[in-house]
C-alpha cells in the first residue's frame, strides 16, 4: 500500500507543481504585493498594510468599475444560462435540420474573441451598422450604441450572451441526451404536462450541469477583457470599464502594481464568495440524497 501511495504521488507531482507555480503562488504573491507600495525607479516598495485597500474605497473609478461588473454579471449570467437551456431543449427534439441548427447555435463559440468583437462593432456602427439599418426601416434615427452611457454596457452584455450561450448549450444538450428515455414515456402515461415534467423531472436532473455552467458563467463574467479592448476601451466615461480591464490598465498602462494587486485580491475574494454561495445553494440540489 505504501508503494502504491508513492507511485500515486509521483504521478500527480508534475500537475501539482504546475498548479502551485501558476495558480497558488501567484495568488499568494499578489496578496503580498497588495500590502506594499508601488516601487518607483530606485525607490523600493514600502510596507503600507491596508492603506491600498482604504485607497480603493476612496477611488470613484474603482467603485464605478465594481458596479459595472456587478450589473454585467447580474444580467449576462442568468441570460446566457437560460438561453443555453432553451437552445438545448429546442435541438433535443425531432427538429427538421437539427444538425444545422446545432451548428448555428455553436458557431459563435468557436469564433475568436477579437473576431466576435469586430463583427459586433460593425453591427453597432452608427448609420451604417446592421441595427441602425434595421431601425431606419421603421423610421428610427441614428444611434451611437457604444458611444452613449445608457446603451454601451447593455451592448457589451448582448455580445457576451451571444458568444457564451452556444458553449453552455453543449453541456445541457449532453445532459439531456444522457437521461433515460423511459422517464418521458412514464410522464406521458401519467398524463403530466410538458411544463410539469420539465419542472419536476428534467430540471432536477440537470442540476449538476447547471452548477457547472453557473461556475463557468461567473468566471466568464469577471474575466472579460478582449471585447472591452476592441470595442470601447472602457468608455464612454468608464461606462463599460470592467474589473479585469481596469486591473490591466492600472498595472500595465499606469504601472501602479500595488493598486493592481489590491484590486486583484478584491476580485479573488468576490469570486470566492460567489463560488461558496453557488456550491452552498446549488450543491445541495445537484444530487439526490
N, C-alpha and C positions, 0 to 999 in steps of 0.2 A: 504494500500500500504506500509506503514512504517513497519507493522508487517511482510509482505512478504519479504521485503528487509532484515530485521533482520534474518529471517529464512534462506534466501539465503546466507548471510554472515556466519551464523553459520554452514551451510553445507560445505562451501568451506574453512572454517578456518583450519581444520586439514591439508588439502592438501597445503594450503598457508603457514602454519607454517613449514611443511616439506620442501617445496620449498625454503623458506627463510633460513632454518637451513643448508640445504645440497647443495644449489646452490649459492644463492646471498651472504650470509655471508662468505663462503669460498673465493669467488671471491674478496670481499672487504678486507678480511684478507690477502689474497695473495698480493694484491696491497699495503697494508700497510707494509707487511714484505719486499717487494722489495725496500723500502726506507730506510731499516736498514741493518746494517752489521750482519753477522752470529755470534750468541753467542758461545763463546768458554769456556767451563768449568764454572768458576766463573765469567767470564767477560760478562757482559750484552750486548745486542745489542746496537749499536750506530747509531743515525740518520745520514745517508750519502747522502740523497737526491737522485739525479740522477746519482751518481757515479757508481752504479751497472749496469745501462744501458750503460754508457760510457765504462765500462769494457767489456761488451758483444761485443761492436763494435770492440774492440781490440783483441778479442778472436778468433783465426783462426779456432778452432774446432767448435765453435758455428756457424760461417759463413759457414763452410763446411756442418754442420748438416742442416742448413736452406736451403742451395742449394739442398742437397739431398732430403729433404722433398718437396721442390718445384717441382723437377723433378718427384718424386714419385706421387705427386698429379696430375701433368700435364698429366701423362701417364695413371695412373690407373682410374681416374675419367671418362674421355671420353671412355676409352676402356671398362670398366665394364658396363657403361650405354648403349653404342652401342651394346655390345654383349648381354646384357639382353633383349634389344628391339628385336634383331634378333631372339633370342631364343623364346620370347613370340609370335612373328609373325609366327614362324615355327610351334609351337604347338597349335596355334589357328585355324589351318586349319584341314581338314579331313585327318589326317595323320594316317597310319596303326600303331597300337601300341602306340597311342598318350599318353595314361596314363603312360606307361613305360618310354617314352621319357621325359615326365614332371618330373617323379620321378628321373630319372637320372640327369636331369638338377638341380633339387633342392637338391639332396643328399649332395653336398659339404657344403651347408648352415647349415645343422643340425649337421655336424661333429664338435666336439670340436676343438678349435683353436690349442691346443697343438697336437692333433692327426693329424690335417692337416699339421702342421709344420714337424712332424716326417715322415709322408708319403712322403712329398716332399724332405726331407733330403735323403731318400732312392733313389728318382729319380735323385738327383744331386750328389750322391756319385761317386767319380772318379773311373773309370774302371768297377765297379760292378753295378753302377746305371743304371736306365732304359734308360736315354738319351745317356750315353756313350755306352751302349749295342746296341742301335739303330744306332748310328754313326759308330760303329765298323763294322756293316754290309755293310756300304757304304764306308769303308776304312778310316773312321775318327779315330783320335787318342784320347788319354786321355785328358780330360778337367776338371779342377777343377772349377766348376761353381761358388761355393760360396767362393772360396779362391783367386779369381782374381778380381781386382778392376773393370775391364771392364765388367764383367758379374754378379757380386754379386748383385748389385742393380736391374738390369733387371730381375734376377731370383726371387727376392723378389716381384717384380711387378707382375710377372706371377702367383705367388701363390695367391696374393691378388685378382687379376681379376678372377681367377678360383673359389675362395671362395665366392666372392660377387655377381657375375653375376646371379647366380640362385636365390638369395634373391630378387634382383631387378626385376627379370623376373616375380615373382608372382604378383607384383603390376601392371606391364604393362599388364599381362595376364588378371587380373581382370578388368582393364580399357577397354581393347579390347572387352571383353565379355559383358560389360555394354553398348556398343554402339548399337544403333538401327540397326537391320539387313536391314531395308529399305534403309539405306544410300548406302550400297554396291549395292543393286538392282538398285537404281536410277543411280548410277555411271555406271553400266553396260549398262543400257538403253541409257545413254547419250554417250556411246562409249569412256569413259575415260579409259586410260591405268591404270595398277596397280600402276605404279610409280606416275602418276598424281593424282590418287585417294588418295594414301598414303600421298603425299606432301600437297595436298590442303584440305583434309578432315580428314584423320586419325591423322596425326601429330599435327595439331592444337587442336584437341580434346584430345590429350594425353598430352598437355602442363601442366595441373595441376599435373598429375602423374610425369611428367619429373621434375618439380620443386621439388616435394617431394623427388624423387630419387636422384637428384643432391645434395640437402641439406644433405641427409644421406651419400652420397658418399664422400662429403667433410669432414664430421665428421670422417668417417672411415679412410680417408687418413691421418689425423693428430692425430689419437689416436692409431695407430698400435704399439704394444709393445710385444705381445705374440710371434709372428713369429720371431722377432729380437732376443728375449731372447733365443729361442730354436735353431735357425738356424745359427746365425752369431755373436750375441752379439755386433753388430755394426761394426764388421771388414769386410774385412781386411783394416786396416789403416783408419777407420771411413767411409768406402765406403758405408756401409748400416746403419750408425748411423742416426736415425731419431729423430725428436724434442722431442717427448714424452719419448722415451727411454733415451735420453740424460738428460732430466729433472729428470727422475727416478734415473739414475746413479749419477747425481750431488747431488741430495737431500738425497738419502738413502745409497749410497755407499761411497761417499766422504763427506757427511754431511755438504755440503755447502748450507744451506737452503736459504740464501739470493740470491745466484745465481739461484737456482732452482725456487724461487718465481719470480725473474725477468724474467726468460725465460717463465714461465707460463703466466705472463702478456703479453709478446710478442705473445704467442700462442693465447691468448684470443683476442687480437687486430687483429691478422691475420684472425681468424675465423669470427670476427665481420665484418671486411671489406669485406671478401668474401661473407658472408651472405647478406650484404647490396647490393653488386653488383648482386647477384643472384635474390633477390627479386625485385631489380630495373629493371633488364634487362628481366628476365623471368616472373616476376609478372604481367607485363602489357599484356603478351600474354597468361597467364594462364586461362583467362576467356574472353568470348566475351563481348564487350562493346556495 
